[in-house]
């Protein structure tokens, strides 16, 4: 059987889900909106959705980074002084080490001008708040391995797998029991050897698809 995952990127970090957070700075209200996207079209659609929702806002500034090689990147100041909004948002995405992420920061002007430095800090802070609300995940490459066993081995094997920290993704019951188990890229043989030992060689295994599994990043780690 092959080694490693050839169809996937290396492991990478992105946002867990949609998130939003509002903050107030010198009477201006900033709302950070965040989502996971896979391409430029999805990023543009998300930005347009927020703009329609906040059509009456003073500004809807945005930035995104998406694609296998981060080939889609854009920062938009949406009327704020050049470099004071979109670029700081994009820098937060990069500094947090994220891929496939879009951020829109909506601003309702409160009457007090912040100056260039103040705007850069405000938009960066709002972007970070939105990302924190969305949460972060590490997308870890795995190979799905099907394990076909006799019914008499099911309970034992499931207990062994769970005790070792393996994820049983699916089960099928026919003449035999088939478990679909996730093995980290490069560690497929390690799982197969364990299963062979536990079942005394009575398991039939095959590689299926290569997939990502999302592992939540603890809030105490690198979250903004």
C-alpha positions as CSV (number, residue, x, y, z in Angstrom):
1,X,0.0,0.0,0.0
2,X,1.1,3.5,-0.8
3,X,2.7,6.0,1.7
4,X,1.4,9.5,2.4
5,X,-1.2,11.6,0.8
6,X,-0.4,12.8,-2.7
7,X,-3.6,14.7,-3.6
8,X,-3.7,17.0,-0.5
9,X,-1.8,20.1,0.5
10,X,0.4,20.0,3.6
11,X,-1.5,20.5,6.8
12,X,-2.7,24.1,7.2
13,X,-4.7,26.4,9.4
14,X,-7.9,28.2,8.7
15,X,-11.1,29.5,10.4
16,X,-13.4,26.9,11.8
17,X,-16.6,28.5,10.6
18,X,-18.4,31.8,10.2
19,X,-17.8,34.3,12.9
20,X,-18.6,38.0,13.7
21,X,-17.7,40.4,16.5
22,X,-18.5,44.1,17.0
23,X,-16.2,46.5,18.9
24,X,-16.3,50.3,19.5
25,X,-13.3,52.6,19.1
26,X,-13.7,56.3,19.7
27,X,-17.4,56.1,19.1
28,X,-17.0,54.3,15.7
29,X,-18.5,50.9,15.5
30,X,-16.5,48.2,13.8
31,X,-17.9,44.8,13.0
32,X,-15.6,42.0,11.9
33,X,-17.2,39.3,9.7
34,X,-15.2,36.1,8.9
35,X,-15.7,33.0,6.8
36,X,-13.8,30.1,5.3
37,X,-13.7,30.2,1.5
38,X,-11.9,28.0,-1.1
39,X,-11.6,30.4,-4.1
40,X,-11.9,34.0,-5.2
41,X,-15.5,33.7,-6.2
42,X,-16.6,32.5,-2.8
43,X,-14.7,35.4,-1.2
44,X,-16.2,37.9,-3.5
45,X,-19.7,36.5,-2.8
46,X,-19.2,36.8,1.0
47,X,-18.0,40.4,0.7
48,X,-21.0,41.3,-1.4
49,X,-23.3,39.7,1.0
50,X,-21.9,41.8,3.9
51,X,-22.1,44.9,1.8
52,X,-25.7,44.4,1.0
53,X,-26.5,43.7,4.7
54,X,-24.7,46.9,5.7
55,X,-25.5,49.1,2.7
56,X,-25.8,52.1,5.0
57,X,-22.4,51.6,6.6
58,X,-19.6,54.2,6.2
59,X,-17.2,51.6,4.9
60,X,-17.1,47.8,4.3
61,X,-13.4,47.1,4.1
62,X,-12.2,43.6,3.3
63,X,-9.3,41.2,2.5
64,X,-9.0,37.6,1.7
65,X,-6.4,34.9,1.0
66,X,-7.5,31.7,-0.7
67,X,-6.2,28.9,-3.0
68,X,-3.7,26.1,-2.9
69,X,-0.8,28.5,-3.2
70,X,-2.5,31.5,-1.7
71,X,-2.9,32.7,-5.3
72,X,-6.0,34.7,-4.6
73,X,-5.2,37.7,-2.4
74,X,-6.9,41.0,-2.3
75,X,-7.3,44.0,0.1
76,X,-9.9,46.7,-0.3
77,X,-10.0,50.0,1.6
78,X,-13.5,50.8,0.4
79,X,-13.0,54.6,0.7
80,X,-10.7,54.7,3.7
81,X,-7.3,56.3,3.2
82,X,-5.1,54.0,1.1
83,X,-3.4,51.3,3.1
84,X,-5.3,51.9,6.4
85,X,-8.0,49.2,6.2
86,X,-7.7,46.4,3.7
87,X,-4.0,45.9,4.1
88,X,-4.1,45.7,7.9
89,X,-6.9,43.1,7.6
90,X,-4.9,41.1,5.2
91,X,-1.8,41.3,7.5
92,X,-3.9,39.9,10.4
93,X,-4.9,36.9,8.2
94,X,-1.2,36.4,7.3
95,X,0.1,36.9,10.8
96,X,-2.4,34.3,12.2
97,X,-1.1,31.9,9.6
98,X,-4.5,31.3,7.9
99,X,-5.4,30.1,4.4
100,X,-8.8,30.1,2.7
101,X,-10.1,33.0,4.8
102,X,-12.1,36.1,4.0
103,X,-12.6,39.0,6.4
104,X,-14.9,42.0,6.1
105,X,-14.8,44.9,8.6
106,X,-17.9,47.1,8.5
107,X,-17.5,50.6,10.0
108,X,-20.1,53.0,11.2
109,X,-18.4,56.4,11.7
110,X,-18.9,57.9,15.2
111,X,-17.8,61.4,14.5
112,X,-14.2,61.2,15.8
113,X,-11.4,60.8,13.2
114,X,-8.8,58.2,14.1
115,X,-6.0,59.2,11.8
116,X,-4.0,56.8,9.7
117,X,-2.3,55.0,12.6
118,X,-5.6,54.8,14.5
119,X,-7.4,53.3,11.5
120,X,-4.7,50.7,10.9
121,X,-5.0,49.6,14.6
122,X,-8.8,49.6,14.6
123,X,-9.2,47.5,11.4
124,X,-6.6,45.1,12.6
125,X,-8.3,44.8,16.0
126,X,-11.7,44.2,14.4
127,X,-10.3,41.6,12.0
128,X,-8.7,39.8,14.9
129,X,-11.9,39.9,17.0
130,X,-13.9,38.4,14.1
131,X,-11.3,35.6,13.6
132,X,-11.4,34.8,17.3
133,X,-15.2,34.5,17.1
134,X,-15.0,32.2,14.2
135,X,-12.4,29.9,15.9
136,X,-9.4,28.2,14.3
137,X,-8.8,24.7,13.0
138,X,-5.8,22.8,11.7
139,X,-6.8,20.8,8.6
140,X,-4.8,17.6,8.9
141,X,-4.4,15.3,5.9
142,X,-5.7,11.7,6.4
143,X,-6.2,8.6,4.4
144,X,-9.5,6.7,4.8
145,X,-8.7,3.0,5.3
146,X,-11.5,0.4,5.1
147,X,-11.1,-2.5,7.5
148,X,-13.2,-5.6,6.8
149,X,-13.5,-8.0,9.8
150,X,-15.7,-10.7,11.2
151,X,-18.5,-9.7,13.5
152,X,-16.8,-11.4,16.4
153,X,-13.9,-8.9,16.2
154,X,-15.9,-5.7,16.0
155,X,-16.2,-4.8,19.7
156,X,-12.5,-5.5,20.4
157,X,-11.2,-3.6,17.3
158,X,-13.4,-0.6,17.9
159,X,-12.2,-0.3,21.5
160,X,-8.5,-0.7,20.4
161,X,-8.9,2.0,17.7
162,X,-10.6,4.5,20.0
163,X,-8.1,3.9,22.8
164,X,-5.3,4.7,20.3
165,X,-7.1,7.9,19.3
166,X,-8.2,6.8,15.8
167,X,-11.4,8.2,14.3
168,X,-13.9,5.7,13.0
169,X,-15.6,7.6,10.3
170,X,-18.2,5.1,9.0
171,X,-19.5,1.5,9.5
172,X,-21.1,-0.9,7.1
173,X,-22.7,-4.2,8.0
174,X,-23.0,-7.0,5.3
175,X,-21.5,-10.4,5.5
176,X,-18.7,-8.8,7.3
177,X,-18.3,-5.6,9.3
178,X,-16.4,-2.8,7.5
179,X,-15.0,0.1,9.4
180,X,-13.7,3.3,7.7
181,X,-10.9,4.6,9.8
182,X,-8.8,7.8,9.4
183,X,-5.0,7.5,9.4
184,X,-2.8,10.5,9.3
185,X,-0.8,10.9,6.0
186,X,2.4,8.9,6.2
187,X,1.1,6.8,9.1
188,X,-1.1,4.4,7.2
189,X,1.3,1.5,7.6
190,X,1.4,2.1,11.3
191,X,-2.4,1.6,11.6
192,X,-2.4,-1.4,9.3
193,X,0.3,-3.1,11.4
194,X,-1.7,-2.5,14.6
195,X,-4.9,-3.8,13.1
196,X,-3.1,-6.9,11.8
197,X,-1.7,-7.5,15.3
198,X,-5.0,-7.0,17.1
199,X,-6.9,-9.2,14.7
200,X,-4.2,-11.9,14.3
201,X,-4.1,-11.1,10.5
202,X,-7.9,-11.6,10.1
203,X,-8.6,-8.1,8.7
204,X,-8.7,-7.1,5.0
205,X,-7.7,-3.5,4.5
206,X,-7.9,-1.1,1.6
207,X,-7.0,2.6,1.0
208,X,-10.0,4.8,0.0
209,X,-9.9,8.6,-0.4
210,X,-7.6,11.2,1.0
211,X,-9.4,13.7,3.1
212,X,-8.8,16.5,5.6
213,X,-9.9,16.2,9.3
214,X,-10.4,19.5,11.2
215,X,-8.8,19.7,14.6
216,X,-9.9,22.6,16.7
217,X,-7.1,24.9,17.8
218,X,-7.3,25.6,21.6
219,X,-8.0,29.3,22.4
220,X,-4.8,29.4,24.5
221,X,-2.6,28.8,21.4
222,X,-2.1,31.1,18.5
223,X,-5.5,32.7,18.2
224,X,-5.5,36.4,17.7
